[in-house]
Amino acid sequence: MEPTQTEFLLRLADTLNTTLDLQTLLQRTASLVRAVIDYRIFAILLINDRTNDMRMRFQIGHTPEVERMRIRLGHGVVGQVALTRQPMLINDVSQVENYINANPDVRSELAVPLIIKNRVIGVIDIQSEQLDYFQPEHLRLLTLTASRIAQAIENARLYTRVSRQAQTLEVLNEISREFTSILDVDALLERISQLLRRIIDYQMFSIWIVDADEHVLENRFALRFGERFYPEEKLPVQRGLVGAAIAERRPIHVPDVRRDPRYYKINEETRSAMVVPLIYKSKVVGVLDIEHTRAHYFTEEHERALTTLAAQIAISIENAQLYQRVAQQEQRLEHDMEMEREV
């Protein structure tokens, strides 16, 4: 093994052993690869087993539009590499059938699968604006890199999942401590939005309360990009994704609302949505709706976390509303007694 290659592998091993943060791991890997392959365009794409496609988890040199692309297995160079589990060194991309021409300046490409325990988890992809840029030595180095970082990526993802579960439990504990003492409905809903943001980085958030007398949903609290906004329209309980969540009494997870006719457009920018019914003593008292501008943003982990939180949120809302009703009745009673004394 050449000295340069040995040094590279030693530095790579040091990188893999010193971090469990996925983004840090990918960023350091990109820097190490650049030291031996002078690229301008680089990406690490990871497979979403649920949707059977890939998206970039780290990139250099791509446009935001390309970064947001989701690539089906078998499509384009990286999709073909993931499907066949074989690397591809392409001297001239114009000669490749099924090539995705996301960047018209690209002329050559090198892509290597990330495989762990006989399972493909993603692809490392490097592109060049020169014909015949990549050499067999580049392929060997990138293949060595892929064989070593695949396990590190899986470890980092597992660490992320465990960390998120711990965050969810922490938020649940805070909810148990705080929510029983917050008896103002508006203050309660604002606190719910703050705590939920710690485990799910949503962009739109709203809580709709069921008005059983009028058979409508009334918005009690909503945020858009961190700012309060006030939807005035009341929704029939059967309309949209919120209506579906009420009718089916289960979470409704829509990866791309443009493809779901049930979505009732309140936020033009929304691409993905998750709606969870709030159920108290077998009765749906409301729904919690979170949305994002990126399609396929929410995950099964998000759904599990939101479902876990929903039961406690429903109890807290019902308690706050009950306190509010009792306080209003006491005020009316006090007002009536005051009127009687004046008479």
N, C-alpha and C positions, 0 to 999 in steps of 0.2 A: 504494500500500500504506500502510495507516495506521501512524503512529509506533509504537503499542503492538505491532502485529503485526511490524513490522520489528525492534524491540528483542527480541521473543520469539524470532524466527528467529536473530538474532545470538547470543543466549544459548544457544540450542539447538545452533548450530554449534560454539560453544566447548565445550559438553559433549561433543559427538560426537568432537571432535578431541583430547580430553585423557585418554581412558581406553580401554583394551581389555578391561577386566574387565566381564563381562556384567551381573552383579548391580549393580555401581556405575552402569553405563550406564542400566539400567532404573530404578533408584532416582532418579537425577538427572532422567531424563525425566519421571517421575511428579511430581517437585517443580516442574519448569518448567510442566507442564500445569496443575497446581493454581493457579499464579499467574495464569492467564488463564481457567480454568474451575474454579469453586469446587465441587469434587466432595467426596463422602464415601466413595464406593465406586469403586475403580479396579482394573483388572487388565490385564496384558499376558500373553496366551496365545501359546505357540509350538507349531507343528505338529510331531509326530513322524512323519516320513515312513514309518518302518517299520510303525507301528501305525495310521497314518492317523487319528489323533485329536489333540486338543489338551489341554494342561494349563497351569495358571497358572505362570509363571516369576517373576512379581512381582505382589503384590496389596496393596491397602489396603482395610480395611473388610469383608472376607469372613471367614466362619468357617473354622476348620481343615478341617471336613468339605467345604465348598464348594471350598476351595483344592485338596483332593486329587482332586476330580472330574476325570474324563477325558471330554471331549466329542467325539463323533464329528462329522465334517464333515457339514454339512447339518442337524444337530440344534440346536435353540434359536437364539437370535439370533446368537451368535458363530459357531456352526457354519454358519449360513446365510450370514453375511458371508464366511467363509472359502471356502465353496463357490462362491458367485456372484461373489466378488471385488468386491462393491459395498458401500459403507457403508450403515448403517441408522440413521435417527433416529426413535425411537419415542416418541410422546407418551404412550401408554397401553399398557403391556405386556399388560394383560388382553385386549386386542383382537388379540394376535398369536397366530396358529396355530403350534403346535409350540414354544411358549415353555416353557423349563425354569424352573419356579418354585422356584429354589434359596433365594431370600430373599423371603418373603411381603410384606415391607415395601416392596419396590421397586415404583415406579410408572412410571418412564420410563427410557430407555436410549439410549446412543449408542455405536455400534461401527464401527470403521474397519479395513479389512484392511491388513496389512503386506506389501507386494509388492516383490520385487527380481528384476530381469531376467525379468519376466513370470511369476514364480513366487510364490505366496502362502506366506509363512513363518509367519504368525500374525495376531493381531487385538489392537487396543487397544480396551478396553471400559470405559465409564463408566456408572454407574447412579445414579439419584436416587430418593429416597422421595417426590418431588413429581411430580404430573402436569404435563405440558407444560414440564418444566424446561429442556430443551436447546433452543437456538436455532440457526438456520442459521449464525450466526457461529461458534458452538462447533464445528459440523461442519467448517467451513472450516479452523479452527485445528487440529483433530485430524487432518484429512486432510493438512495441511502437515507436521505432526509425523510422521505415519506414513511419508510419502514420504521423509523425511530420516533417520529412525532405522533403517529396514529394512536398509540397507547396513551401518550401524554394528553392528547386531546380528549380521549374517553375519560381519563382520570379527572381532567378539568371540568368536563360536563357533569360527571357524577358529583364532584365537589360543589358545583353550582346548584344542582338539584337539592343536595343535602342542605346547603346554605339557605335556599329558598324555603325549604320545609321548616327550617329553624326560624326563619323570619315570620312565616305564617303562624307558627305556634306562639311566637313572641307577640304578634299583633293580636291573636286570639286572647292571650292573657291580658293584654292592655284593654281590649274590648270588655272582658269580664270585669276588670277593675273600674273602668271609666264609665261605661255606658249605663250602668245601673244608677249612677249619680247624676247623669245629664238628663234633665227632665224638660228642657226646652227643645222642641222638635228641630228648629232650624240649626241650633248649636250642635245638636246630635248629628244631623246629616252632614254638616260641615266637617265634624271630627271624623266621621266614617270615611269621607272622601280623602282626608289627610292620611289616615292609617292605611287605607287600601293602596294609596299611591306608593307606599313603601315596598309593596310586594308586586304590584303590577303597574308598569309605567304607561297608563292610559293617557289619551289626549282629550277624550270627551267622557263625561261622567254625569249620570242623572239618576234620580230616584223618583219613581212615579207611585203615587198612593191610590189605591182603589177607593172610589166613591160608590159604595154599594147601592145607594138610593138612586143615583143617576146612571149607574152602569157605565161609568167612564173612569179613565185614569187622569189624575191631576198631578202635574209636575210640582214637586215640593223643593227640589234642589237640583241645580245643574251647573256644570263647568265646561267651558270650551278653552282648551289650551291654557288652563290654569286660571281663567277669569270667569266670574259668575255671569251667567246669562239666564234669561227668563222666558222660556217657552210659554206662551199664553194659551195655546190651543189645548183643549181637553181631548183625549183620545178615547174612542170607544174601546171597551175592554177586549174586543175581538180583533182589533186592528194591529197590523205590523208584527214585528218580532216580539214586542212586549205582549201582544195578545196571544201569540203562539206559546210563549212561556207560561202564561196564565192557564190557557186551555190544556196544555200538556203537563203542567206542573213539574217542569224540568228545565234545566239550562238549555238555551238555544245558542249555539256557537256557529257563526257564519263567517267563514274565512274571506269571502269576497261578496259584499252586499250587492254588487252590480249584477250578480248571477242569481240572486234570490228575490223573486217577485214579492215576497212578504215584507221586505224592508220598506218602511215608510220614511221617506227622506226628510229629516229635520236638519241634519248636518251634511251639506253638499260634499265636504271633503272626505267623509267616511268611506273606508274600504272594508274594514273588518269590524265585527261587532260580537259582543257576548252579552246575553240577557239572562238573568237568574231570577226566578220567582222568590218572593219573600213570604214564607209560609209560617203562620202562627196558629197552633191548635187546629191543624188541618184546613185552615182558611188562608187563601192568598190575600195578604194585606197590601201588597205592592210588588214592584219589580225594580231591580237594580240593573242599569244598562251602562256598559262601558264600550267605547269605540276608539278606533285608531285610523289614521290616514294611510297606513300601509296594509295591503292585503296579506292575509295569512299571518297576522301579527300575533294573535293570541294562541296559546298552546293548551295542551291537555293539563299541564301543571297549573296554568292560570285558572282553568275551569274547576279543577279540584279545590284550589285555594278559595275561589269565589263561592263555591258550593258550601264549603266548610264554614265560611264567614256568614253566609246568608241566614242561617238559622238564628245566630246570636243577634244579627242586625234586625231581623223581624221582631224578636222579643223586645229589643231595646226601643224600636219605633212604636210598638204597641203600648209599652209602658209609658213612654213620653206622651203619646196621644191620650191615653187614659188620664194621666195627670193633668193634661191640658183641659180635657173635658170636665173633670172634677173641679178644677180651678174656675172655669167659666161658670159652672153651675153655682159654685159658692158666691161668685161675684153677682150673679143674677139674684140669688137668694138674699144677699146682703142689700142689694139695690131695692128689692121688693119690701124688705123689712124697713128700710129707711123711708120709703114712700108711705108705708102704713103709719109710721111714727109721725110724719108730717101731717097726715090726715087727722 
